[in-house]
């Protein structure tokens, strides 16, 4: 019972993280190259 509750909690946390990550990086999704995409994502996540 405890393990299933823990698994649900982890799943919720992962889902929240992915939603926030997608919101932060959505403007990076039309890059000219993967290098630009990585740079854009890094800027979004560090707040620059």
mmCIF file of the C-alpha atoms, coordinates in Angstrom:
data_MODEL
# 
_entry.id   MODEL 
# 
loop_
_atom_site.group_PDB 
_atom_site.id 
_atom_site.type_symbol 
_atom_site.label_atom_id 
_atom_site.label_alt_id 
_atom_site.label_comp_id 
_atom_site.label_asym_id 
_atom_site.label_entity_id 
_atom_site.label_seq_id 
_atom_site.pdbx_PDB_ins_code 
_atom_site.Cartn_x 
_atom_site.Cartn_y 
_atom_site.Cartn_z 
_atom_site.occupancy 
_atom_site.B_iso_or_equiv 
_atom_site.pdbx_formal_charge 
_atom_site.auth_seq_id 
_atom_site.auth_comp_id 
_atom_site.auth_asym_id 
_atom_site.auth_atom_id 
_atom_site.pdbx_PDB_model_num 
ATOM 1  C CA . UNK A 1 1  ? 0.000  0.000  0.000   1.00 0.00 ? 1  UNK A CA 1 
ATOM 2  C CA . UNK A 1 2  ? 2.787  2.401  0.911   1.00 0.00 ? 2  UNK A CA 1 
ATOM 3  C CA . UNK A 1 3  ? 4.713  1.626  -2.276  1.00 0.00 ? 3  UNK A CA 1 
ATOM 4  C CA . UNK A 1 4  ? 1.692  2.290  -4.503  1.00 0.00 ? 4  UNK A CA 1 
ATOM 5  C CA . UNK A 1 5  ? 1.042  5.616  -2.782  1.00 0.00 ? 5  UNK A CA 1 
ATOM 6  C CA . UNK A 1 6  ? 4.712  6.482  -3.224  1.00 0.00 ? 6  UNK A CA 1 
ATOM 7  C CA . UNK A 1 7  ? 4.564  5.544  -6.903  1.00 0.00 ? 7  UNK A CA 1 
ATOM 8  C CA . UNK A 1 8  ? 1.521  7.801  -7.387  1.00 0.00 ? 8  UNK A CA 1 
ATOM 9  C CA . UNK A 1 9  ? 3.267  10.675 -5.627  1.00 0.00 ? 9  UNK A CA 1 
ATOM 10 C CA . UNK A 1 10 ? 6.370  10.252 -7.802  1.00 0.00 ? 10 UNK A CA 1 
ATOM 11 C CA . UNK A 1 11 ? 4.237  10.113 -10.945 1.00 0.00 ? 11 UNK A CA 1 
ATOM 12 C CA . UNK A 1 12 ? 2.482  13.350 -9.989  1.00 0.00 ? 12 UNK A CA 1 
ATOM 13 C CA . UNK A 1 13 ? 5.794  15.088 -9.278  1.00 0.00 ? 13 UNK A CA 1 
ATOM 14 C CA . UNK A 1 14 ? 7.224  13.934 -12.609 1.00 0.00 ? 14 UNK A CA 1 
ATOM 15 C CA . UNK A 1 15 ? 4.102  15.135 -14.442 1.00 0.00 ? 15 UNK A CA 1 
ATOM 16 C CA . UNK A 1 16 ? 4.287  18.557 -12.755 1.00 0.00 ? 16 UNK A CA 1 
ATOM 17 C CA . UNK A 1 17 ? 7.976  18.820 -13.615 1.00 0.00 ? 17 UNK A CA 1 
ATOM 18 C CA . UNK A 1 18 ? 7.342  18.000 -17.284 1.00 0.00 ? 18 UNK A CA 1 
ATOM 19 C CA . UNK A 1 19 ? 4.507  20.530 -17.530 1.00 0.00 ? 19 UNK A CA 1 
ATOM 20 C CA . UNK A 1 20 ? 6.687  23.274 -16.028 1.00 0.00 ? 20 UNK A CA 1 
ATOM 21 C CA . UNK A 1 21 ? 9.628  22.269 -18.237 1.00 0.00 ? 21 UNK A CA 1 
ATOM 22 C CA . UNK A 1 22 ? 7.432  22.354 -21.348 1.00 0.00 ? 22 UNK A CA 1 
ATOM 23 C CA . UNK A 1 23 ? 6.094  25.791 -20.401 1.00 0.00 ? 23 UNK A CA 1 
ATOM 24 C CA . UNK A 1 24 ? 9.620  27.130 -19.884 1.00 0.00 ? 24 UNK A CA 1 
ATOM 25 C CA . UNK A 1 25 ? 10.982 25.703 -23.121 1.00 0.00 ? 25 UNK A CA 1 
ATOM 26 C CA . UNK A 1 26 ? 8.008  25.966 -25.496 1.00 0.00 ? 26 UNK A CA 1 
ATOM 27 C CA . UNK A 1 27 ? 9.500  28.979 -27.286 1.00 0.00 ? 27 UNK A CA 1 
ATOM 28 C CA . UNK A 1 28 ? 12.581 26.883 -28.083 1.00 0.00 ? 28 UNK A CA 1 
ATOM 29 C CA . UNK A 1 29 ? 10.668 24.387 -30.212 1.00 0.00 ? 29 UNK A CA 1 
ATOM 30 C CA . UNK A 1 30 ? 11.376 26.061 -33.578 1.00 0.00 ? 30 UNK A CA 1 
ATOM 31 C CA . UNK A 1 31 ? 15.163 26.050 -33.656 1.00 0.00 ? 31 UNK A CA 1 
ATOM 32 C CA . UNK A 1 32 ? 17.368 26.109 -36.737 1.00 0.00 ? 32 UNK A CA 1 
ATOM 33 C CA . UNK A 1 33 ? 19.646 23.557 -35.131 1.00 0.00 ? 33 UNK A CA 1 
ATOM 34 C CA . UNK A 1 34 ? 19.765 21.290 -32.107 1.00 0.00 ? 34 UNK A CA 1 
ATOM 35 C CA . UNK A 1 35 ? 22.656 23.361 -30.748 1.00 0.00 ? 35 UNK A CA 1 
ATOM 36 C CA . UNK A 1 36 ? 20.445 26.465 -30.702 1.00 0.00 ? 36 UNK A CA 1 
ATOM 37 C CA . UNK A 1 37 ? 17.691 24.464 -29.020 1.00 0.00 ? 37 UNK A CA 1 
ATOM 38 C CA . UNK A 1 38 ? 20.032 23.312 -26.240 1.00 0.00 ? 38 UNK A CA 1 
ATOM 39 C CA . UNK A 1 39 ? 21.295 26.854 -25.739 1.00 0.00 ? 39 UNK A CA 1 
ATOM 40 C CA . UNK A 1 40 ? 17.744 28.213 -25.589 1.00 0.00 ? 40 UNK A CA 1 
ATOM 41 C CA . UNK A 1 41 ? 16.661 25.556 -23.087 1.00 0.00 ? 41 UNK A CA 1 
ATOM 42 C CA . UNK A 1 42 ? 19.684 26.276 -20.913 1.00 0.00 ? 42 UNK A CA 1 
ATOM 43 C CA . UNK A 1 43 ? 18.868 30.004 -20.933 1.00 0.00 ? 43 UNK A CA 1 
ATOM 44 C CA . UNK A 1 44 ? 15.237 29.317 -20.013 1.00 0.00 ? 44 UNK A CA 1 
ATOM 45 C CA . UNK A 1 45 ? 16.132 27.005 -17.145 1.00 0.00 ? 45 UNK A CA 1 
ATOM 46 C CA . UNK A 1 46 ? 18.792 29.302 -15.707 1.00 0.00 ? 46 UNK A CA 1 
ATOM 47 C CA . UNK A 1 47 ? 16.547 32.343 -16.072 1.00 0.00 ? 47 UNK A CA 1 
ATOM 48 C CA . UNK A 1 48 ? 18.838 34.287 -18.407 1.00 0.00 ? 48 UNK A CA 1 
# 
